[in-house]
Amino acid sequence: MRFLVDAQLPPALARLLREHGHEADHVIDIGPGDASDRELWRFALDHQAVIVAKDQDFSNMIAHGGEAPSVVWVRIGNTRRTVLLAWFEPLIDEIVRLIEDGQRLIELR
């Protein structure tokens, strides 16, 4: 599965996903770190990538209907990178399963 990690999350999250056998890019890997949400949305659609983001913008975009990539909405508060990665890692297999089952929005709390 391919993932695109948004700018509010660390590049280490993309590395973690790669360690679990997935293709994963952080936004800084694909272009300017200040790419708009619409540009990231289009990239995800064009590359069949799942967006992993911390802000609500992408979930709002899904609610508008139309063609949409899957989005993993990370709703953990501000935390250290190591804590975030330790929290996220055991969820990876379940995230993949939900996406394969057709879920378009996966909200993680």
N, C-alpha and C positions, 0 to 999 in steps of 0.2 A: 504494500500500500504506500502511496506517496502522501507526504505531509508538507505543509507550508506553515512555519511558525512565525507569528506576527512579532512586531518590534517590541511590544511590551513584555515579551518573554525572552529568556536568555538563549543565545545560540547553543548553549549546552543541552537544551531540550531537544534540538534537532539532532545533535550528536547521540543523545540517549536513544532516540527513535531509530537512528541508523544502527546502533549497537543491537537493537532488537530485530534487525533484519529488514527494516523499512527504508524506503527512499525518503529523505527529509532535508528540506532546505530552510534556513532562516532567511527572513527578508533581505538581510544584508548580503546573502549569498547570490541573490538573483538580480540585484540592482540597488538603486539608492534606498537607504533605510527610511526615507521619508515618503515612500510610495503611498499613494492614496489607497483608501479601502477599495474603491472601484477598480484600481489597477491590480491589487492583490486578488480581488474577486475574479477578474478576467483571467489572471495567470492561473488561478486554481481551476477554473473551468477548462481552460485550454490544455492544461497538463494533468487533468483528472486528479487534482490534489485536494486533500482535506485541510482546511484552514484550522489552525490551533491559535486561539486568540484569548486575550484577557478582557477585552472591552466588549460592550454590548452591541456595537455597531453591526457586526456580521449577523447576529441573531435577528436584529431588526430588519436587515436586508432579506433574510429568508422569509420573514413574516409578510413581506410585500409580494411574495409569490414569484412565479417565473422560474427560469433556469437557475439552479443554485448548486454550489458545491456543498459537501457536508462540512459542518463547522463543529469543532470542539471548543466549547466556551468554558474557559478555566476561571472559576469564581472564587479561588482561594485569595485571601487578602495578601497584602504586601508581606513578603517573607524572603528569607535568604535563599540563594540559588540551591544550595545543598538540600534544604528542607523541601523546596518545590520539587526537585528531582526525585527525592525519596518518596514523596507523596504521589507523584504522577506515575512512577515506574510500575507499581503493581496494577495500575488501571489500564495499561496499554492493551493487553489481550482483550479485555472487555470492550474497550473503545473500538477496536478492530471488528469484533463480533457485531456490535451494534451498527456500525457503518455497513458491514456486509449484509445485515438484515434490512437495510434500507433507511436507517435513521438519518435525517438531515441535520438535526441539531442535538448535540449531546452536551448537556450542562453538567459540569463537574463542580461539586461543592465540598 
